[in-house]
């Protein structure tokens, strides 16, 4: 019998309580803290009935300090407005890590569900942090500091704090330091500068008054120096979504671990283990623990008025609740359709390692067969160390780090590794582009050398050594080139194909004879793009693999190739992840039939996906986000594996293949004594005729599809 924790109903109850609390005049400190010019401020949302005196008392500041920072409050507080309040030095800051934490675990059917509330623990005082450099940026032609600030989601004051003397209109080509700040909001917290006016401020930021008023309900027609306002922006997309969830380890350690795993490509397992699907496995009752950061302690403090609903949907509690809801959708389906027998324990394990240690204390009483989570690095280490000694399988849903696999054969890493990109790319070329003229273009970065060496060697095994082109095709290309050179009906004496010069008279004399072209993968750094262009073919496909992870490199490659794409067939493969550049480059990517490799892809045209969305809406009354699809896939895949292989599940994962909604799974061992890593990436391609994205299966040929 499946024993499930009713977390969702607790969440609704928490929101209901929050609605009632908004009518009270009591004040709770906000847990949202921002840094402006090196100083920290609470962002407090005013609730109906709250007074300036009550707010000042709750935050231990004077009324005058609040009025000085927020001049508009002198005319009275407005419900729903956001005001800035300075964080006092030498006081413990109230954050989501030291507020009350709640944990819900299921109990037997005969016992009522219980809640354990932990007492707040003091937050150790930390020294005031100094702003650090996160990188550099070269100012582009026509860019102002306001444009750059919006691009990075960082206020002007922070840029100026780390770049003394920086003006609002830096010259093109200027290299400026970018503060090491990650803004997860759809606004910038801006401190009004001297002589700024509302209209001039909005013009500089390129924001309409309606957008501004939506974020700043209480701000009048004038703004005041040092007043805190919210500048709406498009939410900044970080390079990897996992970086938000999984703090990275030491860069050198991570690079070394990744290189070791990339080197394993040459030792790829060609035979999957022999695994038997036994009927008795499906009859067993399995004990599974899901450690998901639900932040239940935060839920009772969510303001769910009209604006609060939107904020609640974007909160981290709702983000991970989506994963849990998707997970439960898969559990329900397997219980109903497949007869799954499951004892599921759900634990609220956050980025605070203390919650992980508490969870570990409960595991001896459960003796789980499988643990999914935790989601954060510090917490995962605590749980993984315990599980290693007990031989328990642990699935990590979020980490991109290779190092979590080392020394524990029972760890399963869901996020695909870079080795998988090479494997899928080689399969794609073998099954779809074996006769293509293949290039690798990269930035001049020594850190990528090993990866690119292995890629080049592997791809050379996937292309055909020789490719035949008919003499007539060569002649047709010679005619088109002659017209391009405005020679009318005359034929140019020679034509250059892939760097080789051919006589057109010889081609005419031997039009019925095939010409054999030698074929191998060619590799260039970006500074050699002119040499690459001379090797492009006009008589067969050119597959260009661009390996670089920043916007400048992507733009340079696109600009170099787009003129060539008008007269030569080019397909661009964008690595490692160009989805974040999609809005900037979509027109050019369509022209070059671009192929992406990404760790996820949801095809909303798929009938199964449509059915899932309908069922999710019926159950939860809103649309599923990516995390809901991810939670469903992980639950469905691993619970099905338990039902098929039982205690032998970990060794049989390479055999366990099934269609999923959000991701593809193909697990391989990461070396002797190490865990299992997913090597499957999702591939999709722009179709310029239909103007849409289509998934590609690298394991199948066009005919198979």
N, C-alpha and C positions, 0 to 999 in steps of 0.2 A: 504494500500500500504506500502511496506517495505521501510523505509528510512535508508540507510546504509552509513557509513563513509568509504571513499575510502582510508583507511590507508595504505593498501598494496602498492598502486600506489605512495603514498607519500614516502613510504620507498624506492621504486625503484628509485624515483626521487632523494632522498637524497643520495643514493649510486652513482647515475650518477654524481651528483654534486661533490661527494667525489673523483671520478675518475679524474675529471677535476682539482680539487684542488691539486692533487699530483704533477702536473706539475709546481706548483708555488714554489717560494723560501721562502715564508712566513713560519713561524714556530708557531705552536700552542702547548701549554703545554699538555703533556700527562695527562690523568686522572688515569692512572695505577700507583699505588704507592706500593712499597714493603718495608718490614722492614728487615734489616740485622743487627744482633747484636745490636738491639735496636735503630738503626738509619734508617731514612726513605730516600728512593731514588725513583725518578721518573724513569719509564722505557720508554725511548723515542725511537720510531722507526724512523730512518733516511729516509727522502723522497728525491727523485731525485731533485738536485738543491740546497738543503740546505747546509749551510756552518757552520763550527765550531763556527765562530763568531756570526752568526745569532741565533744558538741554545743557546749559552752562554747568549746572550742578552735577549732572550725570558724567560730564567729560572733565570735570575739575578745572574749568577755565572760567575766566570772567566774562560777563555779558559784553563788556567793552572789546575784548579780544575777538569775539565772534562778530561783532558789528564792524570792527576794523577790517576784518577779512571778507565780510559779506555785507557791504553797505546797504544793499537792498532790504535787509531785514529790519532796518529802522522804520520802514513803512508798514511793518507787520509781517508775521510768518504766513506763508501759503502752504496749505496741505499738499504734499506731493513734491515740493521743491527739494532740491539737494543743496546743502550748504557745506562748506569746508570748515573743519575744526582742527586747530593745531594739536599734534600729539606732544604731550608734555615730556620733556627729557626726564630720565631717572624714574620712569614709571613702567610697570609691566604692561605691555601692549596686549589688548584683547584681540585675539585672532581666532580663526576657525580651528586652530590647532590646540587651543587651551580652553575653549568653551566646553560646556557639558557635552560629553559624548555618550551616545546610546548605542546599545548593541542588541539586536534581535536575533535569537536563535530558535529554531523549532523544537518543540517537545513532542512527546507522544500524543496520540489522538485523544487519549482520555484526560490529558492534563491541559489546562488553559495556557495559551502562549504567555510568556512572561517577558518583562523588560528589566534590564539591569542598567541603572543610571550611575555613571561614575562621577566622582567629585572632581571639580576643576583642580588642575595641578598648576602650581606657579610656573610661569614662563621665565626661564633664566634671562637676566638682563644681558643684552648684547650691546657692544659699542656701536655708536652711530656709523652707518655704512658710508663709504665713499664711493662716488660714481666711478665705474670702470668702463674701459673701452670694449665695445663688442665687435668692432671692425672699422673699416674705412669706406668712404663713398666719394666718388668723383662727380662733381656737379656737372650736369648736362646743360647744353645750350638752352637758354630761356627759363631755366628752373630757378625759383626763389626758395628761400629757406622754408616758407610755408608749404610749398609743394613737397619738399623733402620730408618735412615733419609729418605730413599726412601719409606719405608713402610708408614711413616706418612706424607711424602711430606714436610718435614721441614729441613732446612739446618743444617749442623754440627755446624756452629757458633751459631745458636739459642739454640741448645741443650747444648753447652758448656757455653753459657751465663747464663743459669739457673741451670747448674750442674758444678760448678767450679771444675777444676782439672780432668774432665772427659776425658779419653783417647779415641783414635780412635779405640782401640781394648779392650773394657771393658770385664771383666771376666763374664762367664756364671753365672746367678743367681743374678747379680748386679741389684738392683732396681734403675732406673733413673727417673727423673721428665721429663714429656713431656710438652713442651711449649703449651700454649693455643692459637694455630694458626691453622686456617683452610685454606688449600691450594686448591683452586678451579681450578688450572691450571694443565697442563700435563707436567710441568717442575718445578724444584727447582731453585731458584735464589741463586747462590753460589758465594761467594767472595773468590777468590783464596788465599790459605794460603802460608806462607813462604816456599820456596824450592819445591813447587808443580810444576810438569811438565805436559804437555798435556797427554802424554802416561800413566804416572803413575796415573794421576787423573782419566782418563777413566777406567783404570784397577780397581782402588779402587771402583769407582761407578758402575762398571759392565755395561758400556755403550759402544756401538760400535762407531767408528770414524764417520761412515756415519750418525748415529742418532745424534751425537753431532754437526756435521757440518750443519745438517738441521736446528738446533735451533740457531746456532752461525755462521752466514754467514761470518762475518767480522773478526772472530778470526783467527789469523795466526797459524803457526806450534808451536809457543811458547806462553805460558801464563805468566802473570806477577803478582806479589804479589798485592793483593787488587783489581785485575781486576774482574769485574762482568761477569759471564758466566751463561748460562742456562743449567742445567742438565736434560735431558729428563727422565720422569718417567711415569708409568701407573697412570692415574688420580686416586687419592685417593677417595674411596667411603665412604662417611660419614654414620654414623649409621642410619640416617633417612634423606631422601631427603628433608623432610619438614623442618628440622632444618636449612637448608640454607635459606629458605624463611621466616620462622616464628620465630622470636626471642622468646625464652622461658620466661615464667614468673617466679616469685619466686618459687623455687623447692618445698618448703613445701606447698604453696598454691595450686600448680598444683597437688601434690600427694594427698592432702586432697580432692580436687575436683574429682579426678579420683576415689578415694576410694568410695566416695559417689555414683558415677555413677555405679561402679561395684556392690555395695550393692543392686542396683535396680534390679539385675538379679532375685532375689527371688520374685520380684513383677512384673515380665515380663507380658506385656499385651498379653493376649491370644486371645482377640477378636479385630479385626480391626474395625474402625468406619464405619458406614453406609454412603456411598458416592454415589451420583448419577452422572452419566455422562450425561450432558445436551447438546443438539445440539446447543443451542444458545450461549454456551460458546465458541465454535469454530468459531463463526461468529463475535466475538468482536475483536476490535483492542487493542492490549496490548502494553504498554510502558515499555521497559526494558532498564536498564542502565548496561553496562559492564565496570567495572573499572579494567583495566588491565595495568600493568607496562610496557609500550612500550618503555620508555626512548627515546622518539623521539628527544630530545635534543642531544643525543649521536650519532644519525645516520649520521648526516652530517659530523662527524669527523672520520668515519670508512675508513681506507685505504683498498681499494678493488683491489689491485694488486693481483698477484698470491698467495702470502702468506696472504694478507689481507682478501681474500675470506674465507679461513679456519678460520681465527680469527673472522671474522664477524659471521660465522655460530655458533661459540661457545659463542658469546657475550650474555649478559643478554637481550639485546634488541631483538635478534633473538630468544632466548629461549622463551620469553613470546609472541613474535609475532606468534610462533608456536601454542600457546594456542588460540590466536585470530583467526588464520586461520582455526583451527579445529572447533571453535565455529561458524564461518561463513559458513563452509561446512554444518553444521547441519541446520543453518538458511535457506540457499538456498534450501536444500532438503525439509524442512517443508513448505516453501513458495510454492515450485513447486508441491510437491506431496499431501500436506495436506491442502493447501489453507490458511496457517498461515497469519494473518494480524498483522504486527509488526512495531512499531516505535522504532528503536534501536539507543541508544546514546552510543558512545564509548568514554571513558575518560581515559587519560593517568595519572593514579594515582600510584605513586611509593612508595618507602619506606620512603619518606619524608612526614611527616604529613601535611606539608604546602599544598601539592598538593591535599590531601584529603579535607582539609578545603575549598579550592577553588572549588572542585567538589561539596561539600555540598551546597555551595552558588548557584549552578546552579539547584539544584534538585527541588526547589519550582516552577521553571518555567516548569518543566517536569512532575511532579506528577507521578513517576513511579509505576508500579504494582510490579516490581521485580528488585532487584539489585544483580548482580553477582560480588563479590569482595568487597573491595580490597584484595590484596594478602598478605599484610604485616601487622603485629600486630598493630603498631602505627596508621597507616592509617585506619585500620578496626575499631578501637575504635571510631575514629572521625565520620565515616559514620554510624556505628551501633547505636551510641547515637542519631543521627538525625533520623534514620529510626524507632527507638523504639517509639519516640514521635509521629510519623506519621502513625504507624501501617504498615510499608512497609516490605515485606519479603526480607531478606538479605541472600544470599548464600555465605558461606565462602569456597573457593575451596582448601585451602592449610593448614589451621591450624590443628595441632594434639592436641591442648589444649582443655580440657573439659570446662575450665572456660568461654569460649566465649558464652556458652549456657545459663549461669546463668542470670536469671531475665529478659529475653527477649524471649517470646514464638515464635517470628517471625524469629529467627536466625536458619539457617540450616547448619549443619556441615557435609561436604562431606566426609572428611577423617574418616575412621571407628575407633571406640573406642575399648579399651581393652575388654570391656564387650562383644563386638561382637565376639571376638576370642573364648571366652568361649561358647557362644551360638552356633557358627558354629561348634566348636569342639564336643560339646555334640550331635549335629545333625549328624555329621559324624560318631561318635561311635554308636549311636542308629541305623543308617541305614546301616552301613558297618562293624562295629566291635563290635557288642553287645555281642558276645561270646568270645571276645579276653581277654587275660590276660593283663590288663592295668596298666601302671606305670606312675608316675610323678617324674621326676628327676630335681632338681633345685640347684642353688648355695645357699650358706648359707648367705642369705641376708634378714634381718628383714623387709626391705621395701616391700618385695614381699609377706609377710605372708597373708595379707587379700586376695589378688588376688588368691593365691594358695589354701587357705581355700575354697573360693567360687568355684573354679574350681573343687577341689576334691569332694565337696558336689554335684555339678551339674552333674559331670560325673558318680557318683555312681547311679544316677537316669537313666542313659543311658545304663548301662550294665545289662545283665541278671544276676539275683542273683545266679543261678545254671547253670552249663554247663555240658552236658553229653558227655563222650568220650567212644567209644567202647573198650572192652577188647582187641580186635585184634589190634587196633591202639596203645594201651599201649604196647602190646607185640612187635610190629614192632619197636617201639622206643627202647625197652629193647635190641632187637637184634642189632640195629645199635650202641648202646652204648657199647655193648659187643665187637663188631668188633673194635670200636675205641680204646678199652682197650687191643686190640690184643689178644683176647681170642679165636680166630678162630671160630669154629662152636659152641663152648660151650656158654651157656647162663649164664650171671652173676646171682648169687643167688638173688640179689635185684636190683632195679632201682629206682632212685630218680626223682620224677616228682613234680615240683613246691614246693620243700621243704619237700615233703612227701615221705617216703620210702615204696615201694611196693615189696612184694615177687613175683618173677617171676614164681614160681611154682603155686602160687594162681592165677596168671594171666592166666597161661596155662589151669588151671582147669576151669576157668570161662571166657574163651575167648569170649563166646557169650553174656556175660552180660555187660551192660553199667556201667561205673563208673561215679558217679556224683561229680563234683568238685565245691566247693564253689567259688563264684566269687565276687570280690570287687576291687576297685581302690586302688593300693598300692603307697605310697608316700615316697620318699627318698631324702635326700640331697646328694651331690656328694660324700662326705666322706664315705657314706654308700653303695657305689656301689658294694662292695663284697657281702653284704647281698642281694642286688637286684639280682645279678647273680644267687644266689642259688634259687631264686624264679622264674626264667625264665622257661617257659614251652617248652617241646620238642614235645607236642602232639596237640598244638593249637597256634594260632597267639599270639605274644607278641607285644603289641602296647606301645611304650615307648615315652612319651612326655617329651622332654628335654627343660626346660625353663631357658634360659640364653642368654645374649646378647653380649658376647665377644668371641674372637677367641680362647683364652686359654681354656675356659670352653667347647666350641664346640669341640676342638681337643681332650680334655681329654675324653669326653663322647664317641666320635667316636673310639678312641684307645681302650677304655675299652670294647666296644660292638662288635668290628669287628671280634674278634676271636669267640665270641659266635654266631655270625651270620652265621658262617660256618656250624653249626650243629643244630641251632634252628631258627625257623621262626621269624624274627624281622622286624617290621616296625617302623621307627623313625619319630616322628612328631617334627619339629624344630620350636620353638617359642623363642621370638616373631617375629624375622625376620632374618633367616640365609642366605638369598640370597646373602649377602655381603661376605659370606665364600665359595661361590659355587666353585670358581676355586681351592681352597685349598683342598676341601673335596669331589669333585664330584664322584670320583671312589668309595669311601666308601658309599656315599649317594645312589648311584645306587645299591650297594650290599644290602642295607637295605631298599630299596623301599621308600626312604624318602618322607615325605609329608611336603610341605611348606604352611604357611598362610601368604599372603602378601596383601597389599592394591591395587594391580593391577596385571593384567596378560593379555597379548595380545597373542591370539592364531593365528599365521600367517597362519595356515592351514585352518582357517575358510573362506569360500567363501565370506562372507560379509566383512571380514577384507581385503581380497585381493581386493575386489571391491573398498573399501574406499581408499586403497593405490593407486590404478590405477587412481581414480578420483582426488586424492590429487596431484599426479604427473602431471596430465594433467593441473591442475589449477595453481600450484605454481612452477613446474619444479624442484622439489627435493622431497626426501622421507620424510614422516611425522615422527616426533619424538614422544616420549611419551606424551609431553604436547599437541600435536595436537590431539591425541586420547582422552585425558582427556577433552580438550575444546569441542570436538564433543559430548562426552557423557553427559557433564553437560548441554550444550545447548539443546540437543535433549530431555533429560529427563525432565528438568524443563519447557521448552516451551510446550512440549506435555502435561504436567500436567496442565498448564494454560489453554490449549485448552479443556481439559476434565472437569476440576473442577472449573475454573474461580476463583472467590474470595475465594472459600473454599479450595484452593489448599493446604495450609499448613497443615490442619487437615486431608487431604486425602492422604498425601504422603505414609503412611503405606499400602495403597491399590494400590499404583501406582508401578507396577512391569513390567519391560521390559528388554529384552536382550540388553546389551551394549558391546562396543568393549574393553574398557580398565579396567573398574571397575564394581562392583556389588553394587546396591543400595537397602537397606532395612532400612527405617527410623523408628525410635521409639522415643517417647518423653523422655526427660531426667529428668522428674519429673515435678511437678506442677509449672507453671509459667516459666519454662525453654523451650529452643528450641528443635529442632529435630536433632538427631544424626544418621548417617549411622552406621549400625551394621553388614554390610555384608563384609566379607573378601573373597578374591579369594584363592581357594585351588588348588594346583597342585601337582602331584606325579611323581617321577622318575619311568620309566618303564625300568628295566634292560635288558629285552629281545630286545626291540626296541631301547634302548638307547635314550630316548626322554622324554620330560615332557608332561604330560597329565592333563588337568583340571579335577577337581572333583566337582560334585554338591552334597553338604552335605545333601540336602533335598531329594535326590532320592536314592533308593537302587540300587544295581547292576542290578537287573532285570528291574527296571524302565529305567535305562540308556541304 
